[in-house]
Amino acid sequence: MFDIERYYQATDIQDAVAALCADPKAMVIAGGSDVLVEIREGKLAGVSLVSLQGLAELKGIRLEEDGTLLIRPMTTFAELTADPLIRQRIPMLAHAADQVGGPQIRHVGTLGGNLCNGVTSADTASTLFTFNAMLEVTGPAADWGGKGDPGDVLLAKKQIPIAEFYQGPGKVALGTGEILTGLRIASEDYKGYHGHYIKYAMRNAMDIATLGCAVNCRFDAACGHLEDLKLAFGVAGPVPMRCPETEAALKGMAVGQALNQIGARAAAEVKPRDSWRASKAFRLQLVRELSRRALQQALDFARQEGGAAHA
Ligand SMILES: Cc1cc2nc3c(=O)[nH]c(=O)nc-3n(C[C@H](O)[C@H](O)[C@H](O)COP(=O)(O)OP(=O)(O)OC[C@H]3O[C@@H](n4cnc5c(N)ncnc54)[C@H](O)[C@@H]3O)c2cc1C
């Protein structure tokens, strides 16, 4: 049923990188909710897999000394949604993770897999774009040069802004032997912000987004003006995307005016297409409607907290 050439269970990050360097055609398997489906469909028939399951160093969420949130890639959607740090500091991500699939998928699917598959509909991606998430990628050091025994591979880490990680549909900035080992959100990117993610799908569960919209804002103390706005969409282009022109235009604007303008401005900036799921015209209507609703919800959250920042 599953045509797999070779399955290797890595024992740690170094071992995983070494296994991928030793067999450059092998691919990582995390939760397997994408990979196994593709193997069964025949698209990845005969593949060799390097599993990251059970690697404790790739799991968990913690706060670094300077307030940066560090999320390891093998964290599942269910773990993200339940995590006290995420719920308290970036509840928008807890909510976005809770929109994925159904309970079974949310217990096996990982944050890392959701980003590394390079898919525009990934439910956590647009939210992470609004937090300027920085991705930590670990792979073979350049000076190791592929020489010698892969088991002796020297490791190097690099940090990649999420917007640069996405290189095209299904294509992310991971070279041979490289794996995603962490994701960081700096405190200045979440403190004081209130946001909301809205997924529109053709049914309420077990369906990928027809369009996803993430709005993340900082309001003034009276919630009368927008001090800052970050706006991102999934399925409004070949990869998840921010709307820098709309963000710049709305910064400093009275909230009433911003609510009136966000939809039209965003619709002029995105590039959705027709697909069997929805027409381009319908997706543009979703962009207009969901951006306004998400901004309104962010404002309501801010008002509920009396304009107080997430601590
Ligand atoms: C029934 C069903 C419903 C779904 N519904 C949704 C939905 O509503 N929203 C949504 O966004 N997605 C949905 N998905 C897609 C999928 O569940 C998610 O994308 C999930 O996050 C994939 O994570 P995973 O751990 O299972 O990844 P895997 O399938 O293990 O891997 C996915 C890809 O990422 C790579 N990869 C994984 N981890 C790493 C790493 N640390 N470093 C390098 N590469 C890595 C793998 O090589 C592979 O290319 C659904 C899938 C199914 C089967």
PDBQT file of the ligand as one rigid body, heavy atoms in Angstrom, charges set to zero:
ROOT
HETATM    1  C1  LIG A 401      -7.258  15.049   5.618  1.00  0.00    +0.000 C 
HETATM    2  C2  LIG A 401      -6.276  16.188   5.612  1.00  0.00    +0.000 A 
HETATM    3  C3  LIG A 401      -6.710  17.470   5.927  1.00  0.00    +0.000 A 
HETATM    4  C4  LIG A 401      -5.815  18.542   5.942  1.00  0.00    +0.000 A 
HETATM    5  N1  LIG A 401      -6.291  19.775   6.257  1.00  0.00    +0.000 NA
HETATM    6  C5  LIG A 401      -5.439  20.840   6.280  1.00  0.00    +0.000 A 
HETATM    7  C6  LIG A 401      -5.925  22.133   6.616  1.00  0.00    +0.000 A 
HETATM    8  O1  LIG A 401      -7.100  22.353   6.875  1.00  0.00    +0.000 OA
HETATM    9  N2  LIG A 401      -5.018  23.149   6.654  1.00  0.00    +0.000 N 
HETATM   10  C7  LIG A 401      -3.695  22.956   6.370  1.00  0.00    +0.000 A 
HETATM   11  O2  LIG A 401      -2.925  23.928   6.436  1.00  0.00    +0.000 OA
HETATM   12  N3  LIG A 401      -3.219  21.722   6.049  1.00  0.00    +0.000 NA
HETATM   13  C8  LIG A 401      -4.051  20.671   5.995  1.00  0.00    +0.000 A 
HETATM   14  N4  LIG A 401      -3.589  19.420   5.654  1.00  0.00    +0.000 N 
HETATM   15  C9  LIG A 401      -2.182  19.255   5.252  1.00  0.00    +0.000 C 
HETATM   16  C10 LIG A 401      -1.212  18.763   6.364  1.00  0.00    +0.000 C 
HETATM   17  O3  LIG A 401      -1.886  18.124   7.401  1.00  0.00    +0.000 OA
HETATM   18  C11 LIG A 401      -0.409  19.922   6.962  1.00  0.00    +0.000 C 
HETATM   19  O4  LIG A 401       0.271  20.630   5.952  1.00  0.00    +0.000 OA
HETATM   20  C12 LIG A 401       0.595  19.460   8.022  1.00  0.00    +0.000 C 
HETATM   21  O5  LIG A 401       1.080  20.581   8.695  1.00  0.00    +0.000 OA
HETATM   22  C13 LIG A 401       1.768  18.692   7.465  1.00  0.00    +0.000 C 
HETATM   23  O6  LIG A 401       2.604  18.402   8.580  1.00  0.00    +0.000 OA
HETATM   24  P1  LIG A 401       3.254  16.961   8.761  1.00  0.00    +0.000 P 
HETATM   25  O7  LIG A 401       4.050  17.004  10.005  1.00  0.00    +0.000 OA
HETATM   26  O8  LIG A 401       2.222  15.910   8.660  1.00  0.00    +0.000 OA
HETATM   27  O9  LIG A 401       4.209  16.970   7.480  1.00  0.00    +0.000 OA
HETATM   28  P2  LIG A 401       4.781  15.777   6.609  1.00  0.00    +0.000 P 
HETATM   29  O10 LIG A 401       3.691  15.190   5.768  1.00  0.00    +0.000 OA
HETATM   30  O11 LIG A 401       5.579  14.853   7.430  1.00  0.00    +0.000 OA
HETATM   31  O12 LIG A 401       5.785  16.628   5.696  1.00  0.00    +0.000 OA
HETATM   32  C14 LIG A 401       5.287  17.646   4.819  1.00  0.00    +0.000 C 
HETATM   33  C15 LIG A 401       6.476  18.229   4.037  1.00  0.00    +0.000 C 
HETATM   34  O13 LIG A 401       7.324  18.966   4.885  1.00  0.00    +0.000 OA
HETATM   35  C16 LIG A 401       8.646  18.417   4.923  1.00  0.00    +0.000 C 
HETATM   36  N5  LIG A 401       9.082  18.568   6.300  1.00  0.00    +0.000 N 
HETATM   37  C17 LIG A 401       8.349  18.334   7.425  1.00  0.00    +0.000 A 
HETATM   38  N6  LIG A 401       9.019  18.721   8.515  1.00  0.00    +0.000 NA
HETATM   39  C18 LIG A 401      10.229  19.194   8.093  1.00  0.00    +0.000 A 
HETATM   40  C19 LIG A 401      11.359  19.747   8.754  1.00  0.00    +0.000 A 
HETATM   41  N7  LIG A 401      11.392  19.929  10.083  1.00  0.00    +0.000 N 
HETATM   42  N8  LIG A 401      12.419  20.122   8.001  1.00  0.00    +0.000 NA
HETATM   43  C20 LIG A 401      12.408  19.961   6.644  1.00  0.00    +0.000 A 
HETATM   44  N9  LIG A 401      11.331  19.477   5.972  1.00  0.00    +0.000 NA
HETATM   45  C21 LIG A 401      10.262  19.086   6.681  1.00  0.00    +0.000 A 
HETATM   46  C22 LIG A 401       8.513  16.997   4.419  1.00  0.00    +0.000 C 
HETATM   47  O14 LIG A 401       9.701  16.546   3.815  1.00  0.00    +0.000 OA
HETATM   48  C23 LIG A 401       7.374  17.177   3.406  1.00  0.00    +0.000 C 
HETATM   49  O15 LIG A 401       7.891  17.721   2.213  1.00  0.00    +0.000 OA
HETATM   50  C24 LIG A 401      -4.441  18.316   5.632  1.00  0.00    +0.000 A 
HETATM   51  C25 LIG A 401      -4.007  17.020   5.335  1.00  0.00    +0.000 A 
HETATM   52  C26 LIG A 401      -4.906  15.967   5.327  1.00  0.00    +0.000 A 
HETATM   53  C27 LIG A 401      -4.406  14.584   5.003  1.00  0.00    +0.000 C 
ENDROOT
TORSDOF 0
